[in-house]
Amino acid sequence: MKFTEYIWNLYKHSEKGKTELLMFGMENIENLSLKFEFELMVEFLDENDKLEKFYPYKELFEELENGKINDFNDAKNLFNEIAISPIVEEEQVKYNWFFNFIGAFSTALYHRFPNYFLPYYFTKDNYSDFLILCENFGITLPPNPNRNSQEQRAWFYFEICETLHMFRIRHNIPAAEFPAFLYCFGIESLEKIEETELPKPSRVYFLGAGAGFAQEKDNPDFEFLDNSSNQSTNTWGAGGLKIKKGDLVLMYCLSPRKYIHSIWRAIDDSFIDPFSHYYYGVKVGFPQKIKHITFQELKDNPIFRGNSTVRANMQGLNGKPLTTVEFSELLKMIEIKGQSINDLPKLPVYERGFDKIENERDVEIQLIEPLLKDLNFNENDWIRQLPIRMGRQTKYYPDYAILASSSKGKEKAKIILEAKYSVSSDKQLEEAFLQARSYGLRLRSEKIILADRDFVWVYEKQNGDFEFNPVLKLHWNELINSDNLYRLKLKL
């Protein structure tokens, strides 16, 4: 929702708002650490195996007692001294101490210098909520840091503080109230998604649970999975940015369990979380527990034994895909074990109408428009017969301008799609391509698609132009298979 002073004042003057505005003061540090799950005291063994205690909030808060900051340049210099310099000097290449204690450190910085720093609690299950919150309120975050640069990843916290404080100042929100804006008012403004609102899944992916814990009883991942309900959500290391909203996720428990535990849905697209150990994350929910399918059963199965992740003994499994055939086989394995698969999530089966296609408009209505919807476009995402002027007087009308702007004189479209009844020769294909190419160049498009009653061709712009060489060609029958539909999605 768009931020307005009116709705913010309604919140501030509500009983709930009055309570939450007072929540973030230094006198409430104990309650903050419990609510936002950051540690105020950490025990560790030193190099002589002597038990030591570390107080991340208290020690930094006391260290900053005599600090003075007059502007963001001073704040940057201070942050460089306390956070960046140790990383550079120690040549940190692994997940740094700063990220482990970011909740405590950032709270100490905020309590000393509230006009320049912010408590940072968007970790674990809610970083994707932070991204949505920023999008909703028109906050443009700085570019994501390099995954392999601990220095850049630490600086990202400071850049977020700068960005959010600029938003705060622009909307006249006092520094003392801003944490409540973020963590109470802002988070509660997000709409809760229902499973029925998710797009159709395009693919199935493995995610791993339980890494780094030798004893099963000490494993928080296993405890979470075993106690999960249909309302449970969590953010998991995604292994990359391939997983999209609605996709299916197989949660595989690593050693000592070694089995597939449950099937989940991706609630949002996978994303980059610069402060996470895994860097890539995906929020999952709506779990369905299944009869456990063990690694040995996968390894012995004639379909799964060829899967690259299974052949690698499930090493690096996060974000690794399954084919439609493999997922169908998994459902059969579950059913053989006596569990009904009727209520388990499945990949959709796509249907194409081929019977009564007698002209170009039939191609559009029966094939192209259903395909666009299967690709998760809605009717507001395309303009049919967009009028564009090419030359002094002549108007032309591309069949479909997808993700387009129709502002007069500034028309553009990310994708152009041209429909034909039948393309029966290379010459006809080239003529159709040249027509679509002219529209694509005029509208600064990135892709052009040709489609007739038999095939779909996709062309990409390279070096500023389109070449008569499709990057993908699929028969409509092939697009019944969700794996091929996913290939098309990737190209678009």
VOGU-3710 file (C-alpha; in Angstrom, 3 decimals, decimal comma):
1> mkfteyiwnl> 0,000/0,000/0,000  1,115/3,564/-0,604  2,409/5,350/2,490  0,350/8,338/3,589  0,606/10,541/6,660  -3,060/9,833/7,372  -2,724/6,041/7,789  0,521/6,486/9,743  -1,217/8,852/12,170  -4,092/6,416/12,567
11> ykhsekgkte> -1,567/3,779/13,606  0,373/6,115/15,915  -2,714/7,137/17,843  -4,115/3,633/18,206  -3,540/1,795/21,490  -1,515/-0,812/19,657  0,606/1,835/17,952  1,288/3,702/21,183  2,601/0,493/22,750  4,739/-0,500/19,778
21> llmfgmenie> 6,291/2,945/19,382  7,822/2,542/22,855  9,069/-0,987/22,220  12,464/-0,140/20,710  14,089/1,917/23,462  17,321/0,769/25,134  15,450/0,050/28,347  13,664/-2,782/26,497  16,781/-4,509/25,198  15,940/-7,817/26,917
31> nlslkfefel> 12,461/-7,928/25,363  13,839/-6,929/21,961  16,360/-9,760/22,038  13,579/-12,252/22,789  11,117/-10,896/20,238  13,612/-10,590/17,381  15,750/-13,569/18,376  19,228/-12,092/18,750  21,656/-13,064/21,488  22,866/-10,702/24,200
41> mvefldendk> 25,408/-13,200/25,563  27,371/-15,864/23,719  29,565/-18,545/25,257  32,568/-19,902/23,371  35,822/-21,764/23,952  39,015/-19,770/23,478  42,214/-21,146/21,958  43,056/-22,753/25,329  39,620/-24,393/25,597  38,662/-21,981/28,347
51> lekfypykel> 34,982/-21,021/28,442  34,542/-17,321/27,642  31,511/-15,071/27,384  30,870/-12,405/24,746  28,223/-9,675/25,093  27,773/-8,267/21,544  25,224/-5,569/22,391  26,708/-4,441/25,712  30,325/-4,352/24,569  29,600/-2,358/21,404
61> feelengkin> 27,182/-0,035/23,221  29,863/0,780/25,801  32,554/1,167/23,138  30,415/3,793/21,387  29,753/5,800/24,555  32,055/8,700/23,654  31,447/8,586/19,912  30,169/11,659/18,090  28,380/11,769/14,751  27,215/14,909/12,967
71> dfndaknlfn> 26,313/13,569/9,535  26,256/10,410/7,407  29,891/10,875/6,475  30,814/10,630/10,168  28,539/7,614/10,488  30,245/5,966/7,527  33,682/6,531/9,033  32,549/5,057/12,338  31,058/1,995/10,663  34,226/1,533/8,664
81> eiaispivee> 36,230/1,559/11,889  34,133/-0,858/13,915  32,900/-3,288/11,218  34,732/-2,985/7,907  38,353/-2,591/9,047  38,354/-5,862/11,049  37,024/-7,707/8,012  39,683/-6,219/5,720  42,520/-6,673/8,191  41,637/-10,298/8,907
91> eqvkynwffn> 41,087/-10,980/5,181  37,801/-12,617/5,977  36,624/-14,928/3,237  34,006/-16,872/5,168  30,747/-15,832/6,799  31,824/-13,016/9,075  31,193/-12,354/12,774  29,327/-9,151/11,886  26,495/-11,114/10,254  26,262/-13,607/13,129
101> figafstaly> 25,502/-10,795/15,604  23,917/-8,225/13,316  20,765/-7,986/15,491  22,728/-7,091/18,642  25,329/-4,889/16,887  22,766/-2,925/14,876  20,609/-2,350/17,972  23,621/-0,946/19,854  24,387/1,357/16,912  20,768/2,512/16,785
111> hrfpnyflpy> 20,573/3,184/20,514  23,695/5,350/20,348  23,009/7,062/16,986  19,319/6,687/16,059  19,481/9,300/13,283  22,008/7,281/11,290  21,667/3,583/12,119  18,758/1,176/12,439  18,190/-2,055/14,313  18,283/-4,808/11,721
121> yftkdnysdf> 15,953/-7,744/12,343  15,080/-8,817/8,801  16,690/-12,203/9,118  15,689/-15,867/9,002  12,029/-15,986/7,973  11,331/-12,388/6,997  13,900/-10,968/4,557  11,502/-11,566/1,677  8,919/-9,579/3,673  11,423/-6,727/3,854
131> lilcenfgit> 11,787/-6,761/0,065  8,013/-6,657/-0,382  7,700/-3,911/2,241  10,221/-1,757/0,366  8,435/-2,376/-2,921  5,065/-1,474/-1,401  6,332/1,831/0,012  8,422/2,780/-3,019  11,788/2,326/-1,278  14,524/1,514/-3,786
141> lppnpnrnsq> 17,246/-0,530/-2,140  20,898/-0,252/-3,193  22,304/-2,946/-5,546  23,026/-6,288/-3,923  26,655/-6,799/-2,892  28,953/-9,422/-4,354  28,407/-12,805/-2,758  32,120/-13,416/-2,221  32,931/-10,004/-0,737  32,391/-9,919/3,026
151> eqrawfyfei> 33,344/-6,249/2,950  30,614/-5,376/0,443  28,072/-7,455/2,306  28,811/-5,636/5,570  28,660/-2,240/3,845  25,217/-3,192/2,593  23,843/-2,773/6,124  25,086/0,823/6,201  23,665/1,492/2,723  20,271/0,177/3,869
161> cetlhmfrir> 20,416/2,542/6,852  21,126/5,499/4,555  18,313/4,542/2,188  15,713/3,991/4,892  16,644/7,151/6,773  16,220/9,178/3,578  12,700/7,725/3,320  12,109/8,531/7,015  13,257/12,143/6,632  11,220/12,630/3,457
171> hnipaaefpa> 8,057/11,560/5,300  8,844/13,378/8,566  8,956/10,229/10,691  11,001/10,760/13,891  13,957/8,415/14,355  12,492/7,089/17,605  9,349/5,967/15,753  10,954/4,465/12,666  11,684/0,936/13,989  7,977/0,589/14,820
181> flycfgiesl> 7,203/1,743/11,270  9,391/-1,055/9,858  8,794/-3,980/12,171  5,204/-3,406/13,255  3,262/-1,063/10,979  5,161/-2,016/7,804  5,182/-5,785/8,266  1,531/-5,849/9,300  0,578/-3,963/6,124  1,661/-6,950/4,014
191> ekieetelpk> -1,167/-9,067/2,688  -1,161/-12,707/3,751  -1,145/-14,966/0,709  -3,365/-18,029/0,376  -2,143/-21,160/-1,383  -4,942/-20,814/-3,938  -3,508/-17,418/-4,912  -0,130/-18,843/-5,884  0,564/-19,240/-9,614  0,712/-22,724/-11,075
201> psrvyflgag> 4,029/-24,414/-10,309  6,462/-24,551/-13,191  9,030/-26,867/-11,687  10,064/-29,018/-8,737  13,283/-28,418/-6,791  15,252/-30,075/-4,011  16,106/-28,158/-0,853  18,249/-29,600/1,935  17,564/-29,512/5,672  19,772/-30,257/8,644
211> agfaqekdnp> 23,248/-29,372/7,408  25,945/-28,995/10,051  24,380/-30,954/12,906  25,784/-34,383/13,701  23,135/-35,242/16,306  19,566/-35,448/15,106  18,187/-34,349/18,491  20,106/-31,056/18,246  18,952/-30,251/14,722  16,606/-27,200/14,554
221> dfefldnssn> 15,740/-27,880/10,901  14,432/-31,349/11,701  12,505/-30,043/14,693  10,891/-27,350/12,559  9,945/-29,764/9,772  8,531/-32,381/12,130  6,369/-29,810/13,919  5,302/-27,862/10,826  1,641/-27,339/9,969  -0,067/-26,118/6,827
231> qstntwgagg> 0,361/-22,560/8,154  4,127/-22,882/8,695  6,535/-20,754/6,684  10,300/-20,461/6,681  13,127/-19,106/4,571  15,570/-21,680/3,241  18,865/-21,519/1,412  17,874/-21,697/-2,269  21,162/-22,350/-4,072  20,427/-19,633/-6,642
241> lkikkgdlvl> 17,613/-17,558/-8,127  15,823/-20,221/-10,180  12,941/-21,036/-7,833  9,846/-18,994/-8,649  6,696/-18,198/-6,750  4,363/-21,204/-6,786  7,026/-23,812/-7,577  7,140/-27,101/-5,670  9,955/-27,821/-3,221  11,000/-31,255/-1,959
251> myclsprkyi> 12,485/-30,899/1,505  15,256/-33,485/1,824  16,649/-34,227/5,295  20,403/-34,701/5,157  22,428/-37,134/7,255  21,643/-38,909/9,508  18,082/-39,063/8,154  18,701/-39,145/4,383  15,127/-38,982/3,136  12,561/-36,700/1,485
261> hsiwraidds> 10,394/-35,383/4,300  7,713/-33,147/2,746  6,542/-31,139/-0,258  6,305/-27,340/0,068  5,359/-24,374/-2,135  7,567/-21,371/-2,866  5,665/-18,363/-1,513  7,841/-15,855/-3,392  10,592/-15,924/-5,994  13,997/-16,878/-4,631
271> fidpfshyyy> 16,043/-13,807/-3,715  19,421/-12,570/-2,519  19,758/-12,039/1,234  23,181/-10,381/1,665  23,334/-11,153/5,402  22,467/-14,827/5,145  25,138/-17,505/5,278  23,609/-19,044/2,138  23,231/-15,654/0,348  20,331/-17,018/-1,739
281> gvkvgfpqki> 17,017/-17,673/-0,032  13,455/-18,675/-0,778  10,407/-18,437/1,454  8,425/-21,665/1,548  5,077/-22,609/3,040  1,982/-24,826/2,791  3,840/-28,074/3,568  2,463/-31,531/2,896  4,224/-34,329/4,768  4,778/-37,562/2,868
291> khitfqelkd> 5,797/-41,134/3,530  9,559/-40,801/3,708  11,396/-41,616/0,481  14,954/-42,581/1,403  18,103/-41,809/-0,511  18,642/-45,522/-1,063  15,181/-45,803/-2,601  15,980/-42,926/-4,948  19,317/-44,477/-5,832  17,725/-47,843/-6,610
301> npifrgnstv> 14,868/-46,388/-8,648  15,325/-46,760/-12,450  14,075/-43,195/-13,041  15,935/-41,418/-10,219  19,245/-43,198/-10,580  19,933/-40,988/-13,600  19,168/-37,748/-11,731  22,365/-35,704/-11,402  21,635/-34,747/-7,768  21,061/-38,371/-6,752
311> ranmqglngk> 24,218/-39,442/-8,611  26,118/-36,777/-6,625  24,834/-38,327/-3,366  22,662/-35,243/-2,763  25,686/-32,966/-2,501  24,873/-29,319/-3,346  21,202/-30,205/-3,708  19,713/-26,766/-2,937  17,864/-25,460/-5,976  18,502/-28,546/-8,120
321> plttvefsel> 15,480/-29,357/-10,347  13,524/-32,508/-11,057  11,901/-33,321/-14,365  8,187/-33,893/-14,788  8,856/-37,622/-15,233  10,915/-37,750/-12,017  8,250/-35,994/-9,981  5,558/-38,285/-11,381  7,725/-41,234/-10,348  8,077/-39,800/-6,852
331> lkmieikgqs> 4,292/-39,595/-6,513  4,069/-43,251/-7,567  6,652/-44,188/-4,917  4,609/-42,378/-2,260  1,407/-44,089/-3,393  3,056/-47,519/-3,303  3,862/-46,857/0,360  0,172/-46,549/1,086  -0,306/-42,773/1,127  -2,999/-41,188/-1,006
341> indlpklpvy> -1,575/-38,609/-3,397  -4,931/-36,978/-4,147  -4,245/-33,973/-1,931  -0,536/-33,629/-2,669  0,519/-30,683/-4,862  1,224/-31,609/-8,465  2,594/-30,084/-11,610  -0,248/-28,932/-13,839  -1,160/-30,827/-16,989  -1,529/-28,370/-19,859
351> ergfdkiene> -4,104/-28,859/-22,577  -4,021/-27,317/-26,029  -6,960/-27,157/-28,406  -6,031/-28,421/-31,856  -9,359/-29,597/-33,265  -11,118/-26,608/-34,802  -8,360/-24,194/-35,736  -9,433/-22,785/-39,066  -7,882/-19,310/-39,143  -5,408/-16,986/-37,464
361> rdveiqliep> -7,899/-15,794/-34,858  -8,456/-19,403/-33,762  -4,703/-19,692/-33,219  -4,845/-16,609/-31,010  -7,892/-17,621/-28,955  -7,296/-21,355/-28,599  -3,496/-21,508/-28,408  -1,719/-18,202/-27,840  -3,846/-16,600/-25,131  -4,078/-19,790/-23,010
371> llkdlnfnen> -0,296/-20,124/-23,387  0,268/-16,569/-22,171  -1,844/-17,321/-19,101  0,108/-20,536/-18,487  3,253/-18,400/-18,588  1,708/-16,364/-15,710  0,790/-13,327/-17,771  -2,700/-11,943/-17,268  -4,828/-10,094/-19,793  -3,612/-6,738/-18,491
381> dwirqlpirm> -0,054/-7,727/-19,430  -0,649/-7,624/-23,171  -2,160/-5,302/-25,741  -3,665/-6,858/-28,824  -3,341/-4,882/-32,046  -1,314/-2,029/-30,513  -1,380/0,834/-33,049  2,078/2,162/-33,873  3,167/4,601/-36,550  6,071/3,511/-38,728
391> grqtkyypdy> 6,964/6,101/-41,313  5,058/9,309/-41,916  1,479/8,141/-42,293  1,240/4,364/-42,023  -0,054/2,660/-38,899  0,762/-0,943/-38,081  -0,735/-3,290/-35,528  1,424/-6,052/-33,982  -0,805/-8,914/-32,853  0,391/-8,919/-29,230
401> ailassskgk> 2,559/-6,373/-27,436  3,455/-7,956/-24,082  4,495/-5,891/-21,050  3,887/-2,821/-23,150  3,423/0,915/-22,814  1,005/2,583/-25,240  1,890/6,227/-24,528  1,655/8,048/-27,846  5,059/8,521/-29,397  6,679/6,490/-26,592
411> ekakiileak> 5,251/3,058/-27,352  7,375/0,105/-26,257  6,945/-3,582/-25,462  9,234/-6,109/-23,854  7,942/-8,916/-26,098  6,274/-8,891/-29,509  4,196/-11,900/-30,566  2,958/-12,379/-34,114  0,310/-14,983/-34,928  -0,102/-16,822/-38,235
421> ysvssdkqle> -2,571/-19,492/-39,251  0,037/-21,694/-40,871  3,710/-21,208/-41,723  4,319/-23,919/-44,293  7,673/-22,921/-45,802  10,986/-21,317/-44,871  10,066/-18,337/-47,029  6,812/-17,757/-45,116  8,709/-18,110/-41,835  11,273/-15,521/-42,911
431> eaflqarsyg> 8,545/-13,109/-44,016  6,773/-13,480/-40,669  10,090/-13,018/-38,865  10,913/-9,815/-40,764  7,469/-8,403/-39,979  7,870/-9,185/-36,262  11,464/-7,883/-36,315  10,322/-4,489/-37,612  7,810/-4,237/-34,757  10,383/-5,432/-32,223
441> lrlrsekiil> 12,952/-2,828/-33,252  10,353/-0,061/-33,338  9,110/-0,967/-29,844  12,590/-1,652/-28,381  11,612/-5,230/-27,580  13,907/-7,852/-26,081  12,174/-10,893/-27,608  9,923/-11,682/-30,527  7,698/-14,745/-30,792  6,090/-16,284/-33,843
451> adrdfvwvye> 3,276/-18,775/-33,457  1,133/-20,700/-35,917  -1,181/-23,720/-35,502  1,816/-26,057/-35,218  4,851/-24,308/-33,706  6,159/-21,533/-31,465  9,455/-19,810/-32,360  11,364/-17,490/-30,018  14,006/-14,960/-31,125  16,244/-12,860/-28,886
461> kqngdfefnp> 17,801/-9,477/-29,548  21,581/-9,690/-29,736  23,890/-6,753/-30,384  20,895/-4,514/-30,965  19,125/-6,648/-33,593  17,273/-9,906/-34,133  18,768/-12,678/-36,269  16,737/-15,175/-38,274  17,823/-17,970/-35,950  15,366/-18,969/-33,190
471> vlklhwneli> 16,736/-19,640/-29,726  13,802/-21,987/-29,143  11,313/-23,834/-31,332  8,576/-25,983/-29,828  5,566/-27,824/-31,206  2,331/-27,122/-29,365  2,208/-30,794/-28,333  5,555/-30,333/-26,585  4,108/-27,479/-24,531  1,746/-29,898/-22,795
481> nsdnlyrlkl> 4,840/-30,973/-20,856  5,614/-28,583/-17,978  9,379/-29,057/-18,491  9,101/-27,585/-21,984  6,832/-24,823/-20,754  9,535/-24,007/-18,199  12,129/-23,851/-20,998  9,923/-21,297/-22,714  9,531/-19,318/-19,487  13,303/-19,160/-19,104
491> kl> 13,662/-17,683/-22,564  11,076/-15,029/-21,796
//
